Amino acid sequence: MQIGIVSDTHNNLRNIDKIISLFNEEKVSSVIHTGDIASARSLEKFSELNCKLFGVYGNNDRSEIGIKEVAESNNFLFQEPPNVLTLDNKNLAIFHEPDFIDDFLIQNKNIDVVIHGHTHRYRKEIINGVLFFNPGECAGINEGRNAIGILNLKSLKTKRIFF
């Protein structure tokens, strides 16, 4: 099973259209958004995905009017971080800010993958048997360096697709 991972889209509707197209082309089974969508209108665009959308609210989403209502009306499985999911027998913990991950992992030993955003920087490392992954940012700040991630849940191999 392959899932898509996206972070920090920051209301860039043009990039969101590209992201949706890429995930639909890749035929991912689910997409995880690690937050900082930044508007209800931007989140609504993700209804064009051909799969389920999971995620967390980022620091730029928490006071955004209408964003929680859009998530609810589209059956997007969003919540305040962390959002803990089991997909294909793997336990994933989704965060926006990485600051809270260490404390969470002390209490939760059965996590296979931690996915986060916020930093706008690529991260892929294994620490104590846990894969930490952030595909980078999609807000358009680093033109040509925007990237989404694809995670194979069976092998825990990742790839990045730049756009």
N, C-alpha and C positions, 0 to 999 in steps of 0.2 A: 504494500500500500504506500503510495506517495501522497504527501501533503504539501501544500504551499504555505510559505511563511512570508509575511510582509510587515513592514514596520514604518512608522513615522511618515505617513503620506501627507500630513499637514495641508489638507484642503487643495492639493494639486490635482484638479479634476482631469487634466490632460494625462498626467501620469497614471491616475487611477484607471482610466480607460485602457491604457497599455497593460497595466498589471492584470486587469480582469481578462483581457484577451490572451495574455501569456498563460495564465493559470488554466483557462478554458482549453487552450491548445495543448497544454501538458496533460490534460485530463486528470488533474489531481482529485482525490476523493474528498478532501476538505481543505479549507484555507484557515490559517491562524493569523490574526492581526494583533500585533503587540501594542497597539495604542498610538495616540496622537494622530487621530483621524482629523480632528479639529472642526468638523461641522456635521450637522445632521444630513445636509445635502450630499456631502462626500460619502458618508456611511450608506445612504440610500443607493448610491451607484453600485455598491457591492451586491445588490440584489440581482445583478446581471451575471453573477457567477453561476456555473452549472453544478455547484456543490454546496455543502454546508459551510457556514462561516462561524468561527469561534473567535473569541478574543477578550481583551481587557481594555479598560479605559486608561488612557494616558493622562499625564498632568494637564495637557491642553484640551482634554475632553470633559473633565469632571465638572466644569461649570457651563458647558455648552448646552444651550437650550435646545431641546428636542432630540438630542442624540440617543438617549435611553429609550424614548418612545419609538424611534426608527428601528433600533435594534429589536425591540419587543415585537413590533408589527411585522417585521420580516423574519421572525424566528431565528435571529442571529443569537448565538449563545455567548453573550458578553456579560462581564461582571467586573467589579473592582478586582485588582490583582491580589493574590494569585488566582488564576483559573486552573484547576487541576483536572485533567482529562485522561481517560484511558482509551487509546485508539490502537487497534491491532496488537493488543496485549502489551503495550508500552505505556508507562505512566509519564505524562508530560505536565510540567508546571510552566504556566505562562505568566510573565511579569511585564510591566513596562519598565520601571526603574530597576536597575540591577541591585540597588542598595539593600534590598530586603531579602535577597536570595539566600545568603549564608545562614541567617537566623531561621528561615523557613526549612532549609535542608537539615538543620540540627534536629528538628522535630519530625521530619518526614524523610525516612531512610529509603523508601521504595521508589524514588523518582529516577527515571531513566534519562530524561531529556529536560533541560531548562531552556526556554526560549524567552528572549527579552528584546527590548528596543531601547529607546531613549537616548542612547549615546550617538546614534547616527554612524556608528563604526562597526565594521565587520568583526565578528568574533566566532571562532570555532575552536573549542578546546575540550579536552576530557579531563575532568578533575574528580578524583576518587570514583572513577567508573561512571560518572554522569557527563553526558554531552551537553555543553553550553553552546548555544547557537543564536547569533543575531546576523541576519543577512546584510545589514547596513540600512541606509535610508532610501526613501523614495520620494522625498519632497522636492527634488529638483535643485537642491543647494549645490550638489556636486554634479553638474551636467555631464552625462556620459558615464557616470559612476553610480547611477541609481541601480539597485539590485534587489531582486526578490530571491527567496530561497526555496529549494525543493528538498524535502527530507524523505528518504526511503525508510519507513518504520521497521522493516524487517532487518536491514543491514545497518541502519543508522548512518548511512552515507548521505552526504549533503552535496548540493551543487548550487551555484549562484547563476542567475541569468541577468545579465546587464542590459539596460535599455537607455 
